Amino acid sequence: MLDKQKRFEIYEKILEPKDKTEHFKEQTKMNQQIMDAACLWHKESNPDKHLLFANMFECTDCMKEIHAGRCVIDICNFDLDMTYYFRSFWDKVKIRDPSECWPWIGGVRHKKQETVAYMPSPFHSARTQSAARVAFWLSRGYTGKLRITHKKGCHYTCCNPLHLKIMGLELTNEPTEIELINFNLGNIHDHARNCRLQAE
């Protein structure tokens, strides 16, 4: 596991400009942000999951799982702090058969042509994202600033993970099914205890 100082040195080497300008100051600030960030999929309490992010701030560990075809909607994959955001998002999605579009029934803007979903992200200044992007993050992995689009013929409000793709990226394995849909934490005390044990 890379410690924080080592991660900082890596990003300093990658991102350092040739001259010490305002741009360098901004890059240094971003490096610190990267060093402190935690992926949505990886519990901040778990020291083994302070992982690196690539040039579009996508989680490198998540990208491996995405290429492997991961597609699962399971609240137990996230820390307790994410429980509200997870449930609040999917409550605004009409979940249907996996072969159908799953319409977003939450907020829209720009003459009802753009979906808006609340989801904090360590690398976005805005606190809202497109519903498609959040659906992808919560079912397949954290892709940072990579653009999430719909497959051909899909409705723009669709949040079905099987209908979503990363623009400009060919995946090694596209998922053909959603492995699990689970919104039940079970015993919340057991869940909290497991999070604590991972931190020890």
N, C-alpha and C positions, 0 to 999 in steps of 0.2 A: 504494500500500500504506500502511495506517495504521501508524504506529509505536506502540510500547507506551504512551508517554505520552499520545498522542492517544486511544487506545482507553480508557485509564483515565479521561480527562476525559469521554468520552462516557458511560461507565457511571456516573460520579459524578453527572452531570447527570440521568440517567434514574432512578437509584435513591436519590438523596439524600433523606432524610426532612426534614420541616420543622423538627424539633427535634433537638438534638444529644444523643441518648439512647444507651442501650446498643444499641438497634436500629441506630442509625447506625454504631456500631462494628462490628457484625456485618455490615452492608451493605458497609462499607469493606473488611472482610476478604474478603467474597465478590467484591468488585470486583477485588481483587488476584489472587484465584484465577482469575477470568475472564481477566485480563490475561496470566497465565502459562500458561493452558491451551492444549493442542493437541488438535485433533480426531484420532480414531483413523485417519481416512482421509487425514490430511495429515501428511506426514513432518515431524517437529519440526526436522529439519535444513534444511528449505526455508523461507527467510525470506518467501516470497510466500504462504505458507499459514498465517500467524498471523491467522486470521479472527475475525470477530465471532460471538457466540452470542446467540440470541434469549431471550425471557423464560422459557422452559422449558429453557434451556441447550442447545437443539438447534443444530447447526452450520448457519449460514445458507447456506453454499455447498452442503453436503450436501442441504439441503431443496430447493434448486433442482434438483439431480440426481434426487432422489426424485420430485418433481413431474413431471420429464421421463420417468419410467419406468425409471430405472436399476435393474437387478437382475443382479448378477454376483458370482460367488464366485471370487476370484482373489487368491492369496497375494502376487502381485507388486504389488498396489495398496497394500501396507503396508510400513512400514519393517522392517528386520531385527529390531528389538526386539519386534515384534508376531508374529513367525513362530511362536514357541512357543504363544502364546495362540490364534492362528488354527488351527493344526493340532490342538492339544489339544481345542479345542471341536468341530470338525467330525469328529474321530475318535469322538466320542460321539453322533453322529447317523447313523441308518440312511438313507443317501441312496438314494432310489428314483426311479421315474419322476416327472418334474415334475408330473404330474397327481395323484400320490398324496401322502398325508401322510408326512412324514419324522420318525419317532419319535425323541425324545431318550432315550438309554439311560444318561445320566449320573445325577447326584444328584437326589433328590426329597425333599420334606419335607411336613409337615402332612398326614399320613395318605395320602401319595403323590398329593396333589392339586396340588402346586406344584413346578415344576422349578427346579433351582439350577445355575447355571453360573458358573464363576470368570471374571471379566473386569473388571479395574480400569477406573475411569472418573473423570475429573477432577472431576465434580460429584456423585458418590455417595460417602457415607461407607462403605458396605458394599463389600466386594470381590467380591460375587457379585450376579448379576442373574438374571432368568428366562431360560430358554434361548431363548424366542421373541424377547426383546429383543436378546440377543446375536446371534442369527441375523440379525435385521433390521440391526443395526449393521454386521455383517461382510459383508453382501451388498447393502445398499441405501443405507446412510448413517447417520451418528451423529445420533440424535434426542434425546439428553440425557434429560430426565425425562418426556418424552412417553410415554404408556402404549401398549404394543404388545399387540394382541389378535389372536385368530384369526378367520378368516371363518366364517360359519355352517356348522355341520356338521363342523368340523375338530376333531380330537382335541387335548386340552389339551397334549400333549407335542410336538405338531408343530413342526418347525423349517424347513419348506419355505418359502422367502422369498415364494413366490407365494401362500401361504395366510395371510400376515400383513398386518396393517394398523395404521395409527395411529388410536387411538380418537378419535372426534370430528372427524376431518379427512378431507375429500373431496379426493382427489388429482386433479390435472389429467389425468394419464395413469397408469392402473394398468398395471404390467408384465404381459405375456401369456406371456413366456418368460424363462428364465434364459440370459443371453447367453453365459456362459462358466462352466465349473467347472474350476479349475486349482489344484492343490496343489503344483506343482513350481516352485521358485524358479529352476531352470536353474542357470547358473553363479553360485554365491553370491558370488564375487569380483566378477563383473560387476555384480551387484545392489548390492553395497556401493559399488562405484566410481560407479555412477549416482547413488546417494544423496549421495555426497560432491560430485559435480559439481553437483548441484542446489543445494548449500549455498554454492557459490562465486559 
